[in-house]
Amino acid sequence: MNKKSKIISPCDEKCPVRASLTLLSGKWTLLILFQINENVIRYGELKRAIPGISEKMLIQELNMLVENKLVSKKVYPEIPPKVEYSLTELGLKTLPVVDKLAEFGLENLV
């Protein structure tokens, strides 16, 4: 099928692009997913890996990602508190999208 004959349906509430953007369109969301990647990462490491993000925004984005089942949060009962983040199975499915964005940025913008 060539590009001209591809039928694109309207972006209504059933649109898969709209649904994906709802989960991934936060200003910091893709950067957080990119940094966690296939690793288990602690909050402080994540904060240092994303310059410019405030603590409030990082916490807010992480909570949203956990709520949307893209990120898993493991809290250890220690003092000081130890919290680790990793991508869930659903979160891992976003990595090809993130990798393509990184590839595009390297080839065209950086």
Backbone atoms as SQL, in Angstrom:
CREATE TABLE atoms (id INTEGER PRIMARY KEY, chain TEXT, resi INTEGER, resn TEXT, atom TEXT, x REAL, y REAL, z REAL);
INSERT INTO atoms VALUES
  (1, 'A', 1, 'MET', 'N', 0.850, -1.184, 0.000),
  (2, 'A', 1, 'MET', 'CA', 0.000, 0.000, 0.000),
  (3, 'A', 1, 'MET', 'C', 0.890, 1.241, 0.000),
  (4, 'A', 2, 'ASN', 'N', 0.701, 2.125, -0.960),
  (5, 'A', 2, 'ASN', 'CA', 1.515, 3.331, -0.970),
  (6, 'A', 2, 'ASN', 'C', 0.919, 4.384, -0.036),
  (7, 'A', 3, 'LYS', 'N', 1.681, 5.400, 0.235),
  (8, 'A', 3, 'LYS', 'CA', 1.270, 6.418, 1.210),
  (9, 'A', 3, 'LYS', 'C', 0.011, 7.169, 0.794),
  (10, 'A', 4, 'LYS', 'N', -0.172, 7.381, -0.494),
  (11, 'A', 4, 'LYS', 'CA', -1.330, 8.150, -0.958),
  (12, 'A', 4, 'LYS', 'C', -2.643, 7.406, -0.737),
  (13, 'A', 5, 'SER', 'N', -2.609, 6.072, -0.768),
  (14, 'A', 5, 'SER', 'CA', -3.845, 5.312, -0.626),
  (15, 'A', 5, 'SER', 'C', -4.150, 4.931, 0.822),
  (16, 'A', 6, 'LYS', 'N', -3.302, 5.305, 1.756),
  (17, 'A', 6, 'LYS', 'CA', -3.527, 4.987, 3.163),
  (18, 'A', 6, 'LYS', 'C', -4.697, 5.812, 3.698),
  (19, 'A', 7, 'ILE', 'N', -5.638, 5.122, 4.279),
  (20, 'A', 7, 'ILE', 'CA', -6.814, 5.798, 4.830),
  (21, 'A', 7, 'ILE', 'C', -6.553, 6.112, 6.295),
  (22, 'A', 8, 'ILE', 'N', -6.692, 7.369, 6.646),
  (23, 'A', 8, 'ILE', 'CA', -6.484, 7.809, 8.023),
  (24, 'A', 8, 'ILE', 'C', -7.837, 8.217, 8.581),
  (25, 'A', 9, 'SER', 'N', -8.230, 7.532, 9.636),
  (26, 'A', 9, 'SER', 'CA', -9.531, 7.829, 10.235),
  (27, 'A', 9, 'SER', 'C', -9.438, 9.056, 11.135),
  (28, 'A', 10, 'PRO', 'N', -10.576, 9.655, 11.461),
  (29, 'A', 10, 'PRO', 'CA', -10.574, 10.847, 12.313),
  (30, 'A', 10, 'PRO', 'C', -9.998, 10.543, 13.697),
  (31, 'A', 11, 'CYS', 'N', -9.407, 11.532, 14.308),
  (32, 'A', 11, 'CYS', 'CA', -8.837, 11.368, 15.651),
  (33, 'A', 11, 'CYS', 'C', -9.898, 11.659, 16.707),
  (34, 'A', 12, 'ASP', 'N', -10.901, 10.785, 16.774),
  (35, 'A', 12, 'ASP', 'CA', -11.937, 10.924, 17.797),
  (36, 'A', 12, 'ASP', 'C', -11.495, 10.184, 19.059),
  (37, 'A', 13, 'GLU', 'N', -12.421, 9.925, 19.966),
  (38, 'A', 13, 'GLU', 'CA', -12.068, 9.280, 21.235),
  (39, 'A', 13, 'GLU', 'C', -11.571, 7.848, 21.057),
  (40, 'A', 14, 'LYS', 'N', -11.780, 7.246, 19.901),
  (41, 'A', 14, 'LYS', 'CA', -11.311, 5.883, 19.633),
  (42, 'A', 14, 'LYS', 'C', -9.955, 5.862, 18.916),
  (43, 'A', 15, 'CYS', 'N', -9.411, 7.009, 18.659),
  (44, 'A', 15, 'CYS', 'CA', -8.161, 7.129, 17.912),
  (45, 'A', 15, 'CYS', 'C', -6.982, 6.596, 18.740),
  (46, 'A', 16, 'PRO', 'N', -6.209, 5.647, 18.186),
  (47, 'A', 16, 'PRO', 'CA', -5.075, 5.103, 18.933),
  (48, 'A', 16, 'PRO', 'C', -3.964, 6.127, 19.182),
  (49, 'A', 17, 'VAL', 'N', -3.808, 7.083, 18.272),
  (50, 'A', 17, 'VAL', 'CA', -2.786, 8.125, 18.476),
  (51, 'A', 17, 'VAL', 'C', -3.192, 9.008, 19.652),
  (52, 'A', 18, 'ARG', 'N', -4.452, 9.385, 19.710),
  (53, 'A', 18, 'ARG', 'CA', -4.943, 10.209, 20.816),
  (54, 'A', 18, 'ARG', 'C', -4.781, 9.464, 22.147),
  (55, 'A', 19, 'ALA', 'N', -5.133, 8.184, 22.161),
  (56, 'A', 19, 'ALA', 'CA', -5.018, 7.379, 23.386),
  (57, 'A', 19, 'ALA', 'C', -3.560, 7.294, 23.837),
  (58, 'A', 20, 'SER', 'N', -2.645, 7.104, 22.890),
  (59, 'A', 20, 'SER', 'CA', -1.219, 7.036, 23.214),
  (60, 'A', 20, 'SER', 'C', -0.712, 8.370, 23.747),
  (61, 'A', 21, 'LEU', 'N', -1.134, 9.461, 23.102),
  (62, 'A', 21, 'LEU', 'CA', -0.708, 10.787, 23.549),
  (63, 'A', 21, 'LEU', 'C', -1.216, 11.108, 24.955),
  (64, 'A', 22, 'THR', 'N', -2.390, 10.601, 25.284),
  (65, 'A', 22, 'THR', 'CA', -2.921, 10.815, 26.630),
  (66, 'A', 22, 'THR', 'C', -1.954, 10.260, 27.667),
  (67, 'A', 23, 'LEU', 'N', -1.355, 9.118, 27.382),
  (68, 'A', 23, 'LEU', 'CA', -0.409, 8.500, 28.317),
  (69, 'A', 23, 'LEU', 'C', 0.984, 9.104, 28.250),
  (70, 'A', 24, 'LEU', 'N', 1.400, 9.565, 27.070),
  (71, 'A', 24, 'LEU', 'CA', 2.807, 9.907, 26.856),
  (72, 'A', 24, 'LEU', 'C', 3.097, 11.383, 26.626),
  (73, 'A', 25, 'SER', 'N', 2.098, 12.252, 26.717),
  (74, 'A', 25, 'SER', 'CA', 2.311, 13.635, 26.290),
  (75, 'A', 25, 'SER', 'C', 2.783, 14.591, 27.372),
  (76, 'A', 26, 'GLY', 'N', 3.032, 14.124, 28.574),
  (77, 'A', 26, 'GLY', 'CA', 3.568, 15.017, 29.597),
  (78, 'A', 26, 'GLY', 'C', 4.923, 15.566, 29.169),
  (79, 'A', 27, 'LYS', 'N', 5.220, 16.785, 29.584),
  (80, 'A', 27, 'LYS', 'CA', 6.473, 17.435, 29.181),
  (81, 'A', 27, 'LYS', 'C', 7.700, 16.573, 29.485),
  (82, 'A', 28, 'TRP', 'N', 7.682, 15.864, 30.601),
  (83, 'A', 28, 'TRP', 'CA', 8.842, 15.104, 31.054),
  (84, 'A', 28, 'TRP', 'C', 8.684, 13.594, 30.880),
  (85, 'A', 29, 'THR', 'N', 7.509, 13.146, 30.470),
  (86, 'A', 29, 'THR', 'CA', 7.187, 11.714, 30.453),
  (87, 'A', 29, 'THR', 'C', 8.185, 10.883, 29.653),
  (88, 'A', 30, 'LEU', 'N', 8.429, 11.261, 28.422),
  (89, 'A', 30, 'LEU', 'CA', 9.319, 10.462, 27.577),
  (90, 'A', 30, 'LEU', 'C', 10.764, 10.506, 28.068),
  (91, 'A', 31, 'LEU', 'N', 11.172, 11.634, 28.638),
  (92, 'A', 31, 'LEU', 'CA', 12.527, 11.703, 29.202),
  (93, 'A', 31, 'LEU', 'C', 12.676, 10.764, 30.393),
  (94, 'A', 32, 'ILE', 'N', 11.640, 10.684, 31.215),
  (95, 'A', 32, 'ILE', 'CA', 11.670, 9.778, 32.364),
  (96, 'A', 32, 'ILE', 'C', 11.719, 8.329, 31.891),
  (97, 'A', 33, 'LEU', 'N', 10.865, 7.983, 30.933),
  (98, 'A', 33, 'LEU', 'CA', 10.866, 6.619, 30.400),
  (99, 'A', 33, 'LEU', 'C', 12.218, 6.285, 29.768),
  (100, 'A', 34, 'PHE', 'N', 12.793, 7.250, 29.046),
  (101, 'A', 34, 'PHE', 'CA', 14.099, 7.064, 28.407),
  (102, 'A', 34, 'PHE', 'C', 15.185, 6.814, 29.450),
  (103, 'A', 35, 'GLN', 'N', 15.145, 7.543, 30.557),
  (104, 'A', 35, 'GLN', 'CA', 16.160, 7.393, 31.598),
  (105, 'A', 35, 'GLN', 'C', 16.008, 6.083, 32.378),
  (106, 'A', 36, 'ILE', 'N', 14.779, 5.711, 32.669),
  (107, 'A', 36, 'ILE', 'CA', 14.588, 4.444, 33.394),
  (108, 'A', 36, 'ILE', 'C', 14.966, 3.282, 32.485),
  (109, 'A', 37, 'ASN', 'N', 14.439, 3.290, 31.266),
  (110, 'A', 37, 'ASN', 'CA', 14.740, 2.292, 30.250),
  (111, 'A', 37, 'ASN', 'C', 14.591, 0.882, 30.816),
  (112, 'A', 38, 'GLU', 'N', 15.576, 0.029, 30.648),
  (113, 'A', 38, 'GLU', 'CA', 15.493, -1.346, 31.149),
  (114, 'A', 38, 'GLU', 'C', 16.154, -1.477, 32.517),
  (115, 'A', 39, 'ASN', 'N', 16.408, -0.364, 33.173),
  (116, 'A', 39, 'ASN', 'CA', 17.104, -0.359, 34.457),
  (117, 'A', 39, 'ASN', 'C', 16.137, -0.256, 35.629),
  (118, 'A', 40, 'VAL', 'N', 16.671, -0.506, 36.806),
  (119, 'A', 40, 'VAL', 'CA', 15.995, -0.170, 38.057),
  (120, 'A', 40, 'VAL', 'C', 16.749, 1.058, 38.550),
  (121, 'A', 41, 'ILE', 'N', 16.033, 2.142, 38.807),
  (122, 'A', 41, 'ILE', 'CA', 16.691, 3.412, 39.119),
  (123, 'A', 41, 'ILE', 'C', 16.052, 4.054, 40.341),
  (124, 'A', 42, 'ARG', 'N', 16.880, 4.656, 41.166),
  (125, 'A', 42, 'ARG', 'CA', 16.385, 5.335, 42.361),
  (126, 'A', 42, 'ARG', 'C', 16.021, 6.780, 42.032),
  (127, 'A', 43, 'TYR', 'N', 15.199, 7.362, 42.890),
  (128, 'A', 43, 'TYR', 'CA', 14.694, 8.713, 42.668),
  (129, 'A', 43, 'TYR', 'C', 15.834, 9.711, 42.444),
  (130, 'A', 44, 'GLY', 'N', 16.832, 9.704, 43.306),
  (131, 'A', 44, 'GLY', 'CA', 17.937, 10.662, 43.199),
  (132, 'A', 44, 'GLY', 'C', 18.697, 10.538, 41.886),
  (133, 'A', 45, 'GLU', 'N', 18.892, 9.313, 41.427),
  (134, 'A', 45, 'GLU', 'CA', 19.565, 9.086, 40.141),
  (135, 'A', 45, 'GLU', 'C', 18.748, 9.681, 39.000),
  (136, 'A', 46, 'LEU', 'N', 17.446, 9.472, 39.083),
  (137, 'A', 46, 'LEU', 'CA', 16.542, 9.985, 38.055),
  (138, 'A', 46, 'LEU', 'C', 16.549, 11.507, 38.047),
  (139, 'A', 47, 'LYS', 'N', 16.526, 12.103, 39.219),
  (140, 'A', 47, 'LYS', 'CA', 16.541, 13.567, 39.348),
  (141, 'A', 47, 'LYS', 'C', 17.814, 14.142, 38.723),
  (142, 'A', 48, 'ARG', 'N', 18.950, 13.504, 38.996),
  (143, 'A', 48, 'ARG', 'CA', 20.224, 13.974, 38.432),
  (144, 'A', 48, 'ARG', 'C', 20.305, 13.754, 36.917),
  (145, 'A', 49, 'ALA', 'N', 19.611, 12.736, 36.415),
  (146, 'A', 49, 'ALA', 'CA', 19.687, 12.391, 34.991),
  (147, 'A', 49, 'ALA', 'C', 18.828, 13.303, 34.111),
  (148, 'A', 50, 'ILE', 'N', 17.930, 14.093, 34.749),
  (149, 'A', 50, 'ILE', 'CA', 17.039, 14.966, 33.970),
  (150, 'A', 50, 'ILE', 'C', 17.190, 16.403, 34.473),
  (151, 'A', 51, 'PRO', 'N', 18.222, 17.107, 34.016),
  (152, 'A', 51, 'PRO', 'CA', 18.422, 18.483, 34.452),
  (153, 'A', 51, 'PRO', 'C', 17.218, 19.354, 34.093),
  (154, 'A', 52, 'GLY', 'N', 16.849, 20.241, 34.999),
  (155, 'A', 52, 'GLY', 'CA', 15.773, 21.183, 34.728),
  (156, 'A', 52, 'GLY', 'C', 14.415, 20.774, 35.274),
  (157, 'A', 53, 'ILE', 'N', 14.244, 19.514, 35.646),
  (158, 'A', 53, 'ILE', 'CA', 12.959, 19.090, 36.192),
  (159, 'A', 53, 'ILE', 'C', 12.940, 19.383, 37.694),
  (160, 'A', 54, 'SER', 'N', 11.843, 19.963, 38.158),
  (161, 'A', 54, 'SER', 'CA', 11.726, 20.244, 39.592),
  (162, 'A', 54, 'SER', 'C', 11.323, 18.976, 40.326),
  (163, 'A', 55, 'GLU', 'N', 11.554, 18.961, 41.632),
  (164, 'A', 55, 'GLU', 'CA', 11.154, 17.797, 42.431),
  (165, 'A', 55, 'GLU', 'C', 9.652, 17.575, 42.334),
  (166, 'A', 56, 'LYS', 'N', 8.897, 18.664, 42.396),
  (167, 'A', 56, 'LYS', 'CA', 7.438, 18.568, 42.320),
  (168, 'A', 56, 'LYS', 'C', 7.001, 17.904, 41.020),
  (169, 'A', 57, 'MET', 'N', 7.581, 18.338, 39.903),
  (170, 'A', 57, 'MET', 'CA', 7.211, 17.781, 38.596),
  (171, 'A', 57, 'MET', 'C', 7.637, 16.332, 38.464),
  (172, 'A', 58, 'LEU', 'N', 8.830, 15.992, 38.949),
  (173, 'A', 58, 'LEU', 'CA', 9.303, 14.614, 38.863),
  (174, 'A', 58, 'LEU', 'C', 8.388, 13.690, 39.660),
  (175, 'A', 59, 'ILE', 'N', 8.038, 14.108, 40.871),
  (176, 'A', 59, 'ILE', 'CA', 7.138, 13.299, 41.696),
  (177, 'A', 59, 'ILE', 'C', 5.783, 13.165, 41.022),
  (178, 'A', 60, 'GLN', 'N', 5.263, 14.273, 40.503),
  (179, 'A', 60, 'GLN', 'CA', 3.965, 14.273, 39.833),
  (180, 'A', 60, 'GLN', 'C', 3.974, 13.348, 38.613),
  (181, 'A', 61, 'GLU', 'N', 5.003, 13.455, 37.784),
  (182, 'A', 61, 'GLU', 'CA', 5.103, 12.614, 36.587),
  (183, 'A', 61, 'GLU', 'C', 5.265, 11.143, 36.957),
  (184, 'A', 62, 'LEU', 'N', 6.113, 10.857, 37.947),
  (185, 'A', 62, 'LEU', 'CA', 6.301, 9.469, 38.367),
  (186, 'A', 62, 'LEU', 'C', 5.000, 8.877, 38.891),
  (187, 'A', 63, 'ASN', 'N', 4.269, 9.651, 39.690),
  (188, 'A', 63, 'ASN', 'CA', 2.984, 9.165, 40.204),
  (189, 'A', 63, 'ASN', 'C', 2.003, 8.887, 39.070),
  (190, 'A', 64, 'MET', 'N', 1.991, 9.763, 38.061),
  (191, 'A', 64, 'MET', 'CA', 1.117, 9.564, 36.908),
  (192, 'A', 64, 'MET', 'C', 1.527, 8.314, 36.133),
  (193, 'A', 65, 'LEU', 'N', 2.824, 8.106, 35.963),
  (194, 'A', 65, 'LEU', 'CA', 3.315, 6.931, 35.248),
  (195, 'A', 65, 'LEU', 'C', 3.006, 5.638, 36.003),
  (196, 'A', 66, 'VAL', 'N', 3.100, 5.690, 37.321),
  (197, 'A', 66, 'VAL', 'CA', 2.741, 4.532, 38.149),
  (198, 'A', 66, 'VAL', 'C', 1.237, 4.268, 38.033),
  (199, 'A', 67, 'GLU', 'N', 0.447, 5.322, 38.133),
  (200, 'A', 67, 'GLU', 'CA', -1.009, 5.214, 38.036),
  (201, 'A', 67, 'GLU', 'C', -1.444, 4.635, 36.682),
  (202, 'A', 68, 'ASN', 'N', -0.740, 5.009, 35.624),
  (203, 'A', 68, 'ASN', 'CA', -1.047, 4.519, 34.277),
  (204, 'A', 68, 'ASN', 'C', -0.362, 3.196, 33.951),
  (205, 'A', 69, 'LYS', 'N', 0.281, 2.612, 34.955),
  (206, 'A', 69, 'LYS', 'CA', 0.904, 1.285, 34.850),
  (207, 'A', 69, 'LYS', 'C', 2.052, 1.209, 33.832),
  (208, 'A', 70, 'LEU', 'N', 2.730, 2.337, 33.642),
  (209, 'A', 70, 'LEU', 'CA', 3.916, 2.348, 32.793),
  (210, 'A', 70, 'LEU', 'C', 5.186, 2.150, 33.615),
  (211, 'A', 71, 'VAL', 'N', 5.130, 2.551, 34.883),
  (212, 'A', 71, 'VAL', 'CA', 6.278, 2.468, 35.787),
  (213, 'A', 71, 'VAL', 'C', 5.850, 1.760, 37.062),
  (214, 'A', 72, 'SER', 'N', 6.774, 0.967, 37.574),
  (215, 'A', 72, 'SER', 'CA', 6.568, 0.273, 38.842),
  (216, 'A', 72, 'SER', 'C', 7.405, 0.976, 39.912),
  (217, 'A', 73, 'LYS', 'N', 6.826, 1.131, 41.087),
  (218, 'A', 73, 'LYS', 'CA', 7.506, 1.800, 42.198),
  (219, 'A', 73, 'LYS', 'C', 7.632, 0.799, 43.345),
  (220, 'A', 74, 'LYS', 'N', 8.867, 0.604, 43.822),
  (221, 'A', 74, 'LYS', 'CA', 9.105, -0.300, 44.943),
  (222, 'A', 74, 'LYS', 'C', 9.682, 0.511, 46.095),
  (223, 'A', 75, 'VAL', 'N', 8.961, 0.495, 47.222),
  (224, 'A', 75, 'VAL', 'CA', 9.386, 1.240, 48.403),
  (225, 'A', 75, 'VAL', 'C', 9.916, 0.254, 49.436),
  (226, 'A', 76, 'TYR', 'N', 11.124, 0.503, 49.911),
  (227, 'A', 76, 'TYR', 'CA', 11.723, -0.346, 50.935),
  (228, 'A', 76, 'TYR', 'C', 11.495, 0.295, 52.299),
  (229, 'A', 77, 'PRO', 'N', 11.144, -0.507, 53.304),
  (230, 'A', 77, 'PRO', 'CA', 10.895, 0.043, 54.648),
  (231, 'A', 77, 'PRO', 'C', 12.203, 0.336, 55.376),
  (232, 'A', 78, 'GLU', 'N', 12.889, 1.358, 54.937),
  (233, 'A', 78, 'GLU', 'CA', 14.176, 1.750, 55.511),
  (234, 'A', 78, 'GLU', 'C', 14.141, 3.218, 55.887),
  (235, 'A', 79, 'ILE', 'N', 15.098, 3.601, 56.703),
  (236, 'A', 79, 'ILE', 'CA', 15.300, 5.016, 57.008),
  (237, 'A', 79, 'ILE', 'C', 16.755, 5.319, 56.699),
  (238, 'A', 80, 'PRO', 'N', 17.054, 6.261, 55.800),
  (239, 'A', 80, 'PRO', 'CA', 16.105, 7.029, 54.995),
  (240, 'A', 80, 'PRO', 'C', 15.389, 6.130, 53.982),
  (241, 'A', 81, 'PRO', 'N', 14.220, 6.569, 53.503),
  (242, 'A', 81, 'PRO', 'CA', 13.444, 5.753, 52.574),
  (243, 'A', 81, 'PRO', 'C', 14.210, 5.448, 51.290),
  (244, 'A', 82, 'LYS', 'N', 14.060, 4.230, 50.821),
  (245, 'A', 82, 'LYS', 'CA', 14.669, 3.821, 49.557),
  (246, 'A', 82, 'LYS', 'C', 13.527, 3.467, 48.614),
  (247, 'A', 83, 'VAL', 'N', 13.506, 4.130, 47.451),
  (248, 'A', 83, 'VAL', 'CA', 12.461, 3.903, 46.455),
  (249, 'A', 83, 'VAL', 'C', 13.137, 3.620, 45.124),
  (250, 'A', 84, 'GLU', 'N', 12.682, 2.565, 44.455),
  (251, 'A', 84, 'GLU', 'CA', 13.224, 2.215, 43.146),
  (252, 'A', 84, 'GLU', 'C', 12.098, 2.212, 42.110),
  (253, 'A', 85, 'TYR', 'N', 12.466, 2.651, 40.905),
  (254, 'A', 85, 'TYR', 'CA', 11.512, 2.694, 39.801),
  (255, 'A', 85, 'TYR', 'C', 12.031, 1.824, 38.659),
  (256, 'A', 86, 'SER', 'N', 11.106, 1.151, 37.999),
  (257, 'A', 86, 'SER', 'CA', 11.432, 0.378, 36.798),
  (258, 'A', 86, 'SER', 'C', 10.215, 0.414, 35.879),
  (259, 'A', 87, 'LEU', 'N', 10.446, 0.110, 34.627),
  (260, 'A', 87, 'LEU', 'CA', 9.332, 0.084, 33.683),
  (261, 'A', 87, 'LEU', 'C', 8.566, -1.225, 33.835),
  (262, 'A', 88, 'THR', 'N', 7.261, -1.134, 33.727),
  (263, 'A', 88, 'THR', 'CA', 6.418, -2.321, 33.710),
  (264, 'A', 88, 'THR', 'C', 6.476, -2.933, 32.311),
  (265, 'A', 89, 'GLU', 'N', 5.772, -4.021, 32.115),
  (266, 'A', 89, 'GLU', 'CA', 5.701, -4.631, 30.792),
  (267, 'A', 89, 'GLU', 'C', 5.126, -3.631, 29.786),
  (268, 'A', 90, 'LEU', 'N', 4.093, -2.903, 30.198),
  (269, 'A', 90, 'LEU', 'CA', 3.506, -1.878, 29.335),
  (270, 'A', 90, 'LEU', 'C', 4.512, -0.754, 29.076),
  (271, 'A', 91, 'GLY', 'N', 5.228, -0.329, 30.105),
  (272, 'A', 91, 'GLY', 'CA', 6.233, 0.713, 29.955),
  (273, 'A', 91, 'GLY', 'C', 7.343, 0.318, 28.999),
  (274, 'A', 92, 'LEU', 'N', 7.744, -0.951, 29.053),
  (275, 'A', 92, 'LEU', 'CA', 8.791, -1.436, 28.147),
  (276, 'A', 92, 'LEU', 'C', 8.345, -1.348, 26.684),
  (277, 'A', 93, 'LYS', 'N', 7.045, -1.443, 26.451),
  (278, 'A', 93, 'LYS', 'CA', 6.532, -1.341, 25.079),
  (279, 'A', 93, 'LYS', 'C', 6.685, 0.068, 24.510),
  (280, 'A', 94, 'THR', 'N', 6.924, 1.062, 25.370),
  (281, 'A', 94, 'THR', 'CA', 7.124, 2.434, 24.884),
  (282, 'A', 94, 'THR', 'C', 8.557, 2.669, 24.398),
  (283, 'A', 95, 'LEU', 'N', 9.480, 1.788, 24.766),
  (284, 'A', 95, 'LEU', 'CA', 10.891, 2.023, 24.431),
  (285, 'A', 95, 'LEU', 'C', 11.160, 2.135, 22.934),
  (286, 'A', 96, 'PRO', 'N', 10.524, 1.335, 22.062),
  (287, 'A', 96, 'PRO', 'CA', 10.772, 1.554, 20.628),
  (288, 'A', 96, 'PRO', 'C', 10.359, 2.951, 20.171),
  (289, 'A', 97, 'VAL', 'N', 9.302, 3.503, 20.741),
  (290, 'A', 97, 'VAL', 'CA', 8.866, 4.857, 20.399),
  (291, 'A', 97, 'VAL', 'C', 9.922, 5.859, 20.863),
  (292, 'A', 98, 'VAL', 'N', 10.384, 5.695, 22.099),
  (293, 'A', 98, 'VAL', 'CA', 11.407, 6.580, 22.669),
  (294, 'A', 98, 'VAL', 'C', 12.700, 6.464, 21.869),
  (295, 'A', 99, 'ASP', 'N', 13.069, 5.239, 21.522),
  (296, 'A', 99, 'ASP', 'CA', 14.294, 5.026, 20.739),
  (297, 'A', 99, 'ASP', 'C', 14.200, 5.693, 19.367),
  (298, 'A', 100, 'LYS', 'N', 13.034, 5.627, 18.733),
  (299, 'A', 100, 'LYS', 'CA', 12.858, 6.287, 17.428),
  (300, 'A', 100, 'LYS', 'C', 12.974, 7.803, 17.561),
  (301, 'A', 101, 'LEU', 'N', 12.417, 8.358, 18.655),
  (302, 'A', 101, 'LEU', 'CA', 12.560, 9.799, 18.883),
  (303, 'A', 101, 'LEU', 'C', 14.027, 10.177, 19.088),
  (304, 'A', 102, 'ALA', 'N', 14.750, 9.351, 19.840),
  (305, 'A', 102, 'ALA', 'CA', 16.172, 9.608, 20.066),
  (306, 'A', 102, 'ALA', 'C', 16.943, 9.534, 18.746),
  (307, 'A', 103, 'GLU', 'N', 16.622, 8.544, 17.939),
  (308, 'A', 103, 'GLU', 'CA', 17.258, 8.387, 16.629),
  (309, 'A', 103, 'GLU', 'C', 16.978, 9.601, 15.739),
  (310, 'A', 104, 'PHE', 'N', 15.719, 10.045, 15.725),
  (311, 'A', 104, 'PHE', 'CA', 15.346, 11.224, 14.952),
  (312, 'A', 104, 'PHE', 'C', 16.131, 12.443, 15.431),
  (313, 'A', 105, 'GLY', 'N', 16.227, 12.622, 16.754),
  (314, 'A', 105, 'GLY', 'CA', 16.953, 13.757, 17.307),
  (315, 'A', 105, 'GLY', 'C', 18.425, 13.730, 16.938),
  (316, 'A', 106, 'LEU', 'N', 19.033, 12.545, 17.017),
  (317, 'A', 106, 'LEU', 'CA', 20.454, 12.423, 16.665),
  (318, 'A', 106, 'LEU', 'C', 20.701, 12.726, 15.195),
  (319, 'A', 107, 'GLU', 'N', 19.803, 12.250, 14.335),
  (320, 'A', 107, 'GLU', 'CA', 19.998, 12.415, 12.903),
  (321, 'A', 107, 'GLU', 'C', 19.666, 13.821, 12.402),
  (322, 'A', 108, 'ASN', 'N', 18.761, 14.513, 13.082),
  (323, 'A', 108, 'ASN', 'CA', 18.245, 15.758, 12.524),
  (324, 'A', 108, 'ASN', 'C', 18.408, 17.003, 13.391),
  (325, 'A', 109, 'LEU', 'N', 18.596, 16.832, 14.681),
  (326, 'A', 109, 'LEU', 'CA', 18.538, 18.003, 15.560),
  (327, 'A', 109, 'LEU', 'C', 19.790, 18.263, 16.376),
  (328, 'A', 110, 'VAL', 'N', 20.546, 17.248, 16.677),
  (329, 'A', 110, 'VAL', 'CA', 21.695, 17.430, 17.582),
  (330, 'A', 110, 'VAL', 'C', 22.953, 17.682, 16.787);
